[in-house]
Amino acid sequence: MSDRAGILANLRPAAATMTRLYACGVTRTVGTLTVCNDGAATSFRITSGKFAQLNTETKTRRFWDAAIAANTTIVMPSRSVLENGDWIDVYATLATLTFAFDGVEEVLNA
C-alpha cells in the first residue's frame, strides 16, 4: 500500500448548485474539510454518503443551511473513513465560498 497526503479536493462552486467535492476511488481516506468565505455572510450545505445514495436523501445531510459569517473560515477535522464509492457534495448559497478537503488517501492494492 502507498499513501498520498495533501490537498485532495479544492472547489469554489457556483451559487445555489450542489456540486461533487470529492469521490473516493479504490482507497481509504481520512481528512479535514475547510469552508472559507471571502464575501458577505451566507450559508452552506454539506452532504456525504455511500456509492448508491443520492445527495437528496435526508440521511446524507451533514450541514444544512449552516451559517457562515463574512470573511470567516471553518475547519472541520474528521475521524470518519471514506471508502470506495463514498462521496462529499457541497453547496454555497452565494458564490463566495471555497471548500477544501485535505487528507490522506491510503491506496489499496498498489
C-alpha angles and dihedrals in degrees: 000000000000130000131221115198131186138051107001097175138005122181142167103193127202114261117278095005124121105224134183109250098177139001119192116229126191092325145087114241136193119181155148123254119212127191116195122188116196095174142044123331111285142146138254143196131216124190129177135178153141126295099272097040123102122225088234092068111106092224092063093062116113099163122012121188089338113178122240121186124230115282093006136136125207119197118198115187114198136203091192117116117221117208137191109313097014117129145188121214126189137197131192122197089209127029091244098093129096120195122201130185114198123179151101125296114202104206110216123216093009 
